[in-house]
Amino acid sequence: QVQLVESGGGLVLPGGSLRLSCAASGSGFSFYVVGWYRQPPGKQRELVASMTPGGSINYEDSVKGRFTVSRDNAKNTVYLQMNSLKPEDTGVYYCTARRPLLSPYWGQGTQVTVSS
């Protein structure tokens, strides 16, 4: 069993930055695929970024060059650095972690609002 605790969301001006953190409990963190999803208001949840245990990363097209996902296995923590934020980045952001072939664990979600 894995529990995920997110932090770092909030209100930010367009062009600003936020860093989301996700602290994971449980063992074997280095073997999990980790990532971030978001759900904009009135829209479906979408994958923002993910990272495999081997370090392979993928990003949703609209965040490429602006967002960076990283992990610190020693701290069992996943990060999402978000730069040059746009209003369309607004949404609830969720941290995920999963073993290959298994259903993911989800964090509680944290609100990110980009508005002037």
N, C-alpha and C positions, 0 to 999 in steps of 0.2 A: 504494500500500500504506500502511495506517495501523496503527500499534501503539498500544495503550492500556495505561497503567500506573496501577493504582488504589492508593489509600492511605486510611487513616483508620478502617478497621474495628477492632472490638474488643469488649470486654465492657463493658456499661453497665447501671446500675440502671434499673428502671422509672421513667419520668418524666425521665430524663436525656436528653442530647443527644450527637450525633456529627455530624461533618462529613466526608463522603467526597469525595475528590478523584480526578480521572481526567485524567492528562496524556496528550495525544495527540501522536504524531509524524506527519510528513507535511504536505503542503501542502493548501490549500483548506479548512481546518477550518471557516471561517465558512459554507461551503455545505453542511455536513453536518447531518442530523438527529441529535441526540444524546439520550441518555437513560440511564435506569437500570432494570434488571430485578432481581428477587430470586427466590430459590427457597427457600421454607421447608422444614424437614426433612420428608421424606416427601410433599411436594406438588410440583405442577408450577410451572415458572417463570412469573412474572407480571410485567407491565409496572408499574413504580412511577411513573415520570414520564418525560416526553419534551419536547423543545423543538425546534421547527423553526428553519431559518435566519432566518425572519422574526420569530421571537420568540413564536410560538404555543406554549402549554404545556398539557399535560394530565396529570392525576394519577389514580392509582387511588383509588377512593372512600375507602378506609380511611385514606389518608394525607393527604387534603385538610385544609388548615389546620394541619398539623403538619410536613410536609416541603416544602422549597423547592428546585427545581432551577434552576441558573443556569449561565452560561457566560462565560468570559473569552476572547474570540477572540484577543486579543493574546498570551495565554499558552497558547493551544491547550489549555485546561483546562475540564473540566466539574465541577460541584460538586453535591452533594446534602446540604443542611442538614436534619438530622433532629432534631426536637424532640419532647418529650413521648412518648418512646419507650415502647412496650408490649411485653410478651413475645411477642405475635403478630407483631411486626416482625422477629423473629429469622429469620435465613436468610443465604444467600450472595448478596451483591449484586454485580451485574455492570454495568459501564459499556459502552455501545454507541455507535457512530457509523456513519452510513451516508449515502451519496448517495441521492437519490431514485431509486427503481426498482432499486436495487442491494442486494445482500445486505449485512448489517451486519458490521462488525468488532466483536469482543468483547474485553473485558479478561479477566484471569485469574480474577477474582472475589475478593471479600474478605468474610470472615466478620463478621457483626454478631450479637452475642448480647445479648439483653436479659433479665436475670434477677436476682432478688434472692437 
